[in-house]
């Protein structure tokens, strides 16, 4: 069976989909939400087209280390405060950076 190589746009579309859902839950309809939805539509259609062109499989969203690392960095960066020690925020932020760097290195060197 041929291994499916997902493009990086599928990770971006997964990240923007989850971020748009969380943004809608927290803030409701906003201008930022529409920007995230547009980014999702563009990256989803690009990754679906490129995977279909290469292997005749439609694949548009992936949930991998890049998505989880990006979400951890996005949500725990504002919670890091130098005056107060919140170990859980530091740990989540560092894990997010580790997951994102691992994903980027995998995409660059493979």
N, C-alpha and C positions, 0 to 999 in steps of 0.2 A: 504494500500500500504506500502510495506516495505521500510524503510528509507535506502538510500544508504550511507554507511560509506566509505568515500574516504580515501585512504591511504595518508600519508604525501608525498610519492613519486609523486603523481599527482600534488601537489603544486610545488615541485621541478622541475618537467618537464615543468609546465607552466611558472615558473620563468626563466628557462634556454631557453625556446623558445622565450620569449619576449626579454631577454637579448641578444640572438644571433641575432635577427632581428635588434635591436638597435645598436649592435656592428657592424654589416655589413653595416648599413646605415652610421655610423660615420667613420669607419676605413677601410671598404672594407674587402677583404680576408686577414686573419691573422692567426697566429698559435693559438691565444687565441680563435678565432671563432671556430676552429675545436674542441678544447677541450670542449667548451660549447655545440656544436652539439652532441658530443659523450655522454656527460652527459645527454642531452635531450633524446637521443635514448635509453639509458640504463634505465633511470627513467620512461620514457613513457611505454616501454615494460614491466617493472616490475609492474607498477600500472595497466596497462591494463590486465595483466595476473592475478594479485591478485583479482581485482574486478570481472573478469570473473569467476574465481574459486569460489568466494563466492556467487555471485548472478546472474550469467549467463548474465551479462551486461558488455560490453566493455567500459571502462571509463578510459582515460589516462591522461587528462589534466584538471586542475581546476584553475579558477581565483578567488582567495579568499583573505582574509586579509593577509595571509602569503606572497602571491605573490606581492600584492600592497605594503605592508610594506617593503619587501626586495628590491623592485625597488626604492622606495623613499629613503631608506638608501643608496643604491648603488650610486644613482645619486646626492644626495645632501650632502653626507659626504665630498667630496673634495671641495665643495663650502663654507664650514664653515671656516671662518677666524676670529681669535681672535682680530686682530687689527681693522678690519672694522665690522660694525654692519650691517648684512644683515638679517633682521627679517624673510623674506620669506624662506630663506634657513634653518634657525633654526626651523621654524614652520613645514616645510616639513619633516625635519629630525626627529623631535620629534613625528610627526604623524606616520612616518614610524616605529619608535621604538614601539609606542603604538600598532599599528596594528599587528606587528610581535609578540609582547609579548602576546597580546590577543589571537592570533592564537595558539601560543605554549601552553598557559594555557588551551585553549579549548581542544587541542589534548591530553594533559597530564591528565587532570581531567575528561575526558569523556570516 
